[in-house]
Each structure stands twice: as C-alpha cells, then as structure tokens.
Amino acid sequence: MTISKNEIQKMDREDPIREFKEKFHLPKGIIYMDGNSLGALPIATQKVISDTVSNEWGDGLITSWLDANWVNSPERIGNKIASCIGAKDGEVTVCDSTSVNLFKILVAALQINNSREVILSEQGNFPTDLYIMDGIKKLFKNKIETKIVDPKKLLDALDENVSVLLLTQVHYKTGLIKDMEKITKKAHEVGALIVWDLSHSAGSIPLDLNGCNVDFATGCGYKFLNGGPGAPAFLFAASRHHTKCVPVLSGWFGHSNPFEFTDDYFPAEDVRMFLSGTPPVLGLKALEVGVDIFCSADIEKLRDKAKKLGALFIKLLNEKCSQYEFEIISPIEDNLRGGHVSLSHKNGYAIMQAVKEKGLIGDFRAPSVLRFGITPLYMTYENIYEAIEIISKVMDSKEWDNPEYMVRAEVT
Ligand SMILES: *Cc1c(COP(=O)(O)O)cnc(C)c1O
C-alpha cells in the first residue's frame, strides 16, 4: 500500500516534536539529509556567537574568562551532555577533536590495563579510529599490538590478551547499531576495557553509558549535536578510572590547579584531567546551543521519529526506485538502524551530485555509498517524500549520467 502525500502531511501535523524544527535555520529549497555529518545551524547560535564576540570578547576582554564563565565551559557543557547520555557530573568534558580524544583515552586505557598489549578493533571502523591505533603502536615502539579483525570474528578475537577494545557504536557507512551493553560486558568478562566512538550515536539514539558500565568514550559535537563545523568533541571517562589515569597530553588545563603555575604536574581529580590546552571558547559556545536543544528534547520521541522517518525512506524507495539497482546497506529492522539510511549503487557518486543539484543534500562515502542522514529534530515526513521524488526523478531522467558529475570533489 502506498502512502499518499496527504497522509504524510498528516504525520507531520501529528508529530509530537514538530516544534523543534523552528529552532533551526533551514535554507529554502533544500532538503537537508546530511545532519549526520554537519548538523544544521540552530537559530540561537547566531546571537550567542555574536554576543560572545562583541560583548564578552570585545568589551569584556580577558575578564570574560571569569565574568562570562569561559573558564568553566568544558565542565559546564560536559555536565549537560553527561545528563543526556547516562553519565554523572565530572565524567564528561568537551575538548579537542574526536581523533585527539581517541588518542587520549586509548592511552589511558592501556595504562590502566598495562599487563596486556593488544588494542582490538574491527575492519571497516571509521578510518581515524584505526589510524590513531596505528599511531599509538608506533609511539610505543611496537610494544603495543593492534589487531583489526573481520567484524564477524570480533567476539572470538576478544581474549585475555586484549587490553582495550575500540569500537564505533553506530557504523558510519551502514548505520548498524552495536549492542553497547552486551559488547561492553563481553569485553569486561575477559578483563579488557572498552572505548566507544559515539560520533553517530550522541544526539541520535538513547545512551546509558553508566548503565552499560562503559569505561571510556568520545564523539563529535558537530554531527547530531549541531555544534557547528569543527565543534569540540566530548570525552567520557568513568569515575572509577579517574584515580588510575595518568593523562598523556598533560597540558596545564588538565592540572588540578592551573593557575598555581607549579613546575610539577598534578592532574585534576575528575575528567578535567583530559583537558590539555586553553578551551576554544567560540566553538564551545556554539556547541552549547546545540546541546541545550538536544537536552530539552525527549530522546525516546526523537528516536521514535527517526525510526519512522528512516522506515518511510526505505518504503518509498522500494516503491518508486525498485528498478534502479539500489542496494540498501543499512539494516531494514528499525531497532538496528541508527541515524542514516545508506544505499549502495555503482553510479553512487554521480547520483549524489545530481540529487544535490536538485536541492537534496546527502553525502557520498567511497567506493559506492550514498548516505542520507535522518535528523528528527528538524526533518519532516514530507522531506522524506520529496527526497524520494528527487531521487526517482534523477533516475528516471538519467540526469546523473553527466560527465560533470563524475569528477570527485575534495570533500565528498
Ligand atoms: C565523524 C567521525 C569521526 C570524526 O573525527 P574528527 O576527529 O572529528 O575528525 C570520528 N569517528 C567517527 C565514527 C565518525 O563518524
């Protein structure tokens, strides 16, 4: 049974979180399905950034470190994020990028579990995760071993030699969600620690880090948290590890008392020890707006809408584009699919360029994946309907078959 446009519009009218869309700047004529790579701009961010620049920096100058609470922003925003991902005050901070934070927490985990040498991960993990593992191995002069196994053999490879298991919870290509509770438990059963990359999880699916007994985690601020391009990442370290950690990027902002200016380094007693240098205030301020919006939404309602949007995308694609050899590589089962739907097609790159030309923005992941982000805060059911209209038009007319669309851009 096909769904009519009227029925789809009714779904939007009855959407219990429809009002969140008004909080975002969404350019006219664009259907934005790339919020999993760069979240849309919250309208309030423009004023916050402008006030921070003009009033706090312009007029307040250095006094704003205290008067505008700049100095506490990693802690303040970290605690807000903590409250939305099942962590406690003092367990989450906001700093650097996901890549840098992966380095910090992987090394911390290796130090805690220092009778073992292996960092385990899986093939097809996000490249930065694997590259950082490789960098650590070289830094430790190959005394640390990295093992990158077929995802199907991951649990078999999890043995008494593994010091730390590094996994991404929602896969960046397929959107498959891993069972955080089950895998964390398996890791602990063999005495390994776990580091989760939550880049595609935070802001998208319900998380309960302490409920799952997670050791360490990090994730991006600029994707589903809508913190803006290059926003600082968040970093979680379970409180039980705080006394055992020795931060390796032991900069002065991670010191227990940076403004004592002592020659010796004494780390802060909580997650603040993972701060290195001076917090990037502008980036943090923008991130805070996105985090505030996310924390004010009911994550169960967000997730419920995301599942329905994704399911509608798949249903309409099957109805209108079944003859065009798209392979849906994301799980069809709603409970296993995170915040995007991915299709594989041999002409994927050109198709993505052609649909972008018509106002539908998704992204492309080599070699053949078209990725369409599902962001329930600001997407409508009608957006999905229109997106499929555009894809089917581009396929019917063969508009993608244009030499201009074959030339790869630097960012895809
Ligand atoms: C987007 C993404 C990253 C990006 O890391 P940066 O350091 O912010 O560039 C890392 N891991 C995963 C799984 C991602 O999806």
The ligand as an ORCA input file, in Angstrom:
! r2SCAN-3c Opt
* xyz 0 1
  C      32.827     11.771     12.032
  C      33.568     10.727     12.759
  C      34.802     10.994     13.348
  C      35.478     12.314     13.107
  O      36.506     12.586     13.971
  P      37.141     14.052     13.973
  O      38.304     13.939     14.860
  O      36.088     14.989     14.450
  O      37.509     14.405     12.575
  C      35.387     10.008     14.123
  N      34.781      8.792     14.287
  C      33.610      8.508     13.702
  C      32.984      7.179     13.906
  C      32.976      9.454     12.908
  O      31.836      9.162     12.306
*
